[in-house]
Amino acid sequence: MFNKKIGFILVLALAAGLGLLAAQKYFGPAAPATPWPATQAVTMFPQARPLPPFSLRQSDGTQLASGELNGHWTLVFLGFTFCPDVCPTTLAELAQAQAQWKDLPDSIRPRVLFVSVDPERDTPTRIGEYAHAFHADTLAATADVPTLENFAKSLGFVFMKVPGKGYDENPNDYSMDHSSAIGVLDPQGRLAGLIRPPFQSRAIAADMRALTETSAK
């Protein structure tokens, strides 16, 4: 177990450090470089890159497919509702950021998308209740494991099921290790940058406001 955990931590580190390189190989030709405003929390990529087609199931039972995030800057975070620390802490910071940009018009207001990587336990209803407890505007979705793996890969993220000591007797005794960074999608639905922890709601809100206002010009 220890070796597996160490190995996964190394994978997370490599994914964070080499995310842009992986994206370049995965996505192919890039869009032209965009003159983004200076940012504090967001590490903008020199070139935004389209995501491969995807389809996730939202908390209300509808599908969230490629193109439906267009028109807004979107922050994407992977997690699960049984997460003891990273997920609630991150969603709390994002909720504070959402409160700081609530005055922006709904038509361009940034979005937050929480994607559960634990479909065995996290039903659409459960993830909706969980995410909305932090902020009512947060989108929540999940999918089957292969779909989630492809979606995570497109963001340069990874996740893995980690059985607990009592897993043989109790199939629900497990946790999920997952990338802790936040993917930043531009209004064309392209991966434009990353936010790495530690997260600061004021810096995130300021960046998303600046990016939204630049795009709206």
C-alpha positions as CSV (number, residue, x, y, z in Angstrom):
1,M,0.0,0.0,0.0
2,F,2.8,2.4,0.9
3,N,4.6,1.9,-2.4
4,K,1.3,2.4,-4.3
5,K,0.6,5.6,-2.5
6,I,4.2,6.9,-3.1
7,G,3.9,6.0,-6.7
8,F,0.6,7.8,-7.1
9,I,2.0,10.9,-5.4
10,L,4.8,10.9,-7.9
11,V,2.3,10.6,-10.7
12,L,0.4,13.6,-9.3
13,A,3.6,15.6,-9.1
14,L,4.5,14.8,-12.7
15,A,1.0,15.5,-13.9
16,A,1.1,19.0,-12.3
17,G,4.6,19.8,-13.5
18,L,4.2,18.4,-17.0
19,G,0.5,19.1,-17.6
20,L,1.1,21.5,-20.5
21,L,3.5,19.1,-22.3
22,A,1.0,16.3,-21.9
23,A,-1.8,18.6,-23.2
24,Q,0.3,19.5,-26.3
25,K,0.8,15.8,-27.2
26,Y,-2.8,14.9,-26.4
27,F,-4.6,17.7,-28.2
28,G,-2.5,18.2,-31.3
29,P,-2.4,21.6,-33.0
30,A,-2.9,24.5,-30.7
31,A,-5.0,27.6,-31.1
32,P,-3.1,30.9,-31.6
33,A,-1.6,32.5,-28.5
34,T,-4.1,34.7,-26.6
35,P,-3.0,38.0,-24.8
36,W,-4.5,37.2,-21.4
37,P,-4.4,39.8,-18.6
38,A,-1.9,39.3,-15.8
39,T,-3.2,36.7,-13.2
40,Q,-2.3,35.9,-9.6
41,A,-3.8,32.4,-9.0
42,V,-4.2,31.1,-12.5
43,T,-1.2,29.9,-14.5
44,M,-2.3,30.6,-18.1
45,F,-1.0,28.4,-20.9
46,P,0.6,30.2,-23.8
47,Q,-2.1,28.6,-26.0
48,A,-5.6,27.4,-25.1
49,R,-6.4,23.8,-26.3
50,P,-9.7,22.2,-27.2
51,L,-10.9,19.3,-25.1
52,P,-11.9,16.1,-26.8
53,P,-15.6,15.4,-26.9
54,F,-17.1,14.4,-23.6
55,S,-20.5,13.7,-22.0
56,L,-21.1,13.8,-18.2
57,R,-24.3,13.3,-16.2
58,Q,-25.3,16.3,-14.2
59,S,-26.9,16.2,-10.8
60,D,-30.3,16.9,-12.3
61,G,-30.0,13.9,-14.6
62,T,-29.3,15.9,-17.8
63,Q,-26.2,15.5,-19.9
64,L,-23.3,17.9,-19.8
65,A,-21.7,17.6,-23.2
66,S,-18.9,19.3,-25.2
67,G,-19.9,22.9,-26.1
68,E,-22.4,23.3,-23.2
69,L,-19.8,25.1,-21.1
70,N,-19.1,27.6,-23.9
71,G,-19.8,31.3,-23.2
72,H,-18.4,31.3,-19.7
73,W,-15.0,30.8,-18.0
74,T,-15.3,27.6,-16.1
75,L,-13.3,26.2,-13.2
76,V,-13.2,22.4,-13.1
77,F,-12.4,20.4,-10.0
78,L,-12.2,16.6,-9.6
79,G,-13.2,15.1,-6.2
80,F,-15.7,12.9,-4.4
81,T,-18.3,13.5,-1.7
82,F,-16.6,11.2,0.9
83,C,-13.5,13.2,0.6
84,P,-12.4,14.2,4.2
85,D,-10.4,17.3,3.5
86,V,-9.2,18.5,0.1
87,C,-12.6,18.5,-1.6
88,P,-14.6,20.4,1.0
89,T,-11.7,22.9,1.5
90,T,-11.4,23.6,-2.2
91,L,-15.2,23.9,-2.7
92,A,-15.4,26.3,0.2
93,E,-12.7,28.5,-1.3
94,L,-14.4,28.4,-4.7
95,A,-17.7,29.3,-3.0
96,Q,-16.1,32.4,-1.5
97,A,-14.8,33.3,-5.0
98,Q,-18.2,32.8,-6.5
99,A,-19.7,35.2,-4.0
100,Q,-17.1,37.8,-5.1
101,W,-18.1,37.7,-8.8
102,K,-21.9,37.4,-8.3
103,D,-22.4,41.0,-9.6
104,L,-21.2,39.9,-13.0
105,P,-24.1,39.4,-15.6
106,D,-25.4,35.8,-15.5
107,S,-24.7,35.5,-19.3
108,I,-20.9,35.8,-18.7
109,R,-20.5,34.9,-15.0
110,P,-17.8,32.3,-14.4
111,R,-18.9,28.8,-13.6
112,V,-17.6,26.1,-11.2
113,L,-17.9,22.5,-12.2
114,F,-17.4,19.8,-9.6
115,V,-16.8,16.3,-11.2
116,S,-17.0,13.3,-8.9
117,V,-14.6,10.5,-9.7
118,D,-16.4,8.1,-7.4
119,P,-19.5,7.0,-9.4
120,E,-19.9,3.8,-7.3
121,R,-21.0,5.9,-4.3
122,D,-21.7,9.3,-5.7
123,T,-25.1,9.3,-7.5
124,P,-26.1,12.4,-9.4
125,T,-28.5,13.4,-6.6
126,R,-25.8,13.0,-4.0
127,I,-23.2,15.1,-5.8
128,G,-25.8,17.8,-6.4
129,E,-26.7,18.0,-2.7
130,Y,-23.0,18.0,-1.8
131,A,-21.9,20.7,-4.3
132,H,-24.9,23.0,-3.7
133,A,-24.3,22.9,0.0
134,F,-21.2,25.1,-0.8
135,H,-22.8,27.3,-3.5
136,A,-26.1,27.0,-5.3
137,D,-24.6,27.9,-8.6
138,T,-22.0,25.1,-8.7
139,L,-22.5,22.5,-11.4
140,A,-22.0,18.9,-10.4
141,A,-21.5,15.9,-12.7
142,T,-20.1,12.4,-12.9
143,A,-20.0,9.5,-15.4
144,D,-18.8,5.9,-15.7
145,V,-15.1,5.3,-14.9
146,P,-13.8,5.1,-18.5
147,T,-15.5,8.4,-19.4
148,L,-14.1,10.0,-16.2
149,E,-10.6,8.7,-17.0
150,N,-10.7,10.2,-20.5
151,F,-12.1,13.5,-19.2
152,A,-9.4,13.7,-16.5
153,K,-6.7,12.9,-19.0
154,S,-7.9,15.7,-21.2
155,L,-7.2,18.1,-18.3
156,G,-3.9,16.6,-17.5
157,F,-5.4,15.1,-14.3
158,V,-5.4,11.6,-12.7
159,F,-7.3,9.7,-10.1
160,M,-7.2,6.3,-8.5
161,K,-9.2,4.1,-6.1
162,V,-7.4,3.3,-2.9
163,P,-8.9,0.3,-0.9
164,G,-8.9,0.6,2.9
165,K,-7.9,-2.0,5.4
166,G,-11.4,-3.4,5.6
167,Y,-12.1,-3.4,1.8
168,D,-12.3,-7.2,1.6
169,E,-15.2,-7.3,4.0
170,N,-16.7,-3.9,3.1
171,P,-16.5,-2.8,-0.6
172,N,-17.3,0.8,0.5
173,D,-14.1,1.0,2.5
174,Y,-12.0,2.9,0.1
175,S,-10.9,6.4,-0.8
176,M,-10.1,8.2,-4.0
177,D,-6.7,9.8,-4.7
178,H,-7.1,12.6,-7.3
179,S,-5.3,15.6,-8.7
180,S,-5.9,18.6,-6.6
181,A,-5.4,21.3,-9.2
182,I,-8.3,23.2,-10.8
183,G,-8.7,23.3,-14.6
184,V,-9.5,26.6,-16.2
185,L,-11.6,26.5,-19.4
186,D,-12.1,29.6,-21.5
187,P,-15.4,30.6,-23.1
188,Q,-14.7,28.4,-26.1
189,G,-14.5,25.4,-23.8
190,R,-10.7,25.1,-24.2
191,L,-8.2,24.3,-21.5
192,A,-6.6,27.7,-20.9
193,G,-4.8,27.3,-17.6
194,L,-4.5,25.7,-14.2
195,I,-4.9,26.8,-10.6
196,R,-2.7,24.9,-8.2
197,P,-3.1,24.8,-4.4
198,P,-3.0,26.5,-2.0
199,F,-6.1,28.2,-3.2
200,Q,-6.9,31.8,-2.3
201,S,-10.5,32.9,-3.0
202,R,-9.7,36.6,-3.5
203,A,-7.0,35.9,-6.0
204,I,-9.1,33.4,-7.9
205,A,-12.1,35.8,-8.0
206,A,-9.9,38.7,-9.2
207,D,-8.4,36.5,-12.0
208,M,-11.7,35.2,-13.2
209,R,-13.2,38.7,-13.2
210,A,-10.3,40.0,-15.2
211,L,-10.5,37.1,-17.7
212,T,-14.2,37.5,-18.0
213,E,-14.1,41.2,-18.6
214,T,-11.3,40.8,-21.2
215,S,-13.3,38.2,-23.1
216,A,-16.4,40.3,-23.0
217,K,-14.7,43.3,-24.8
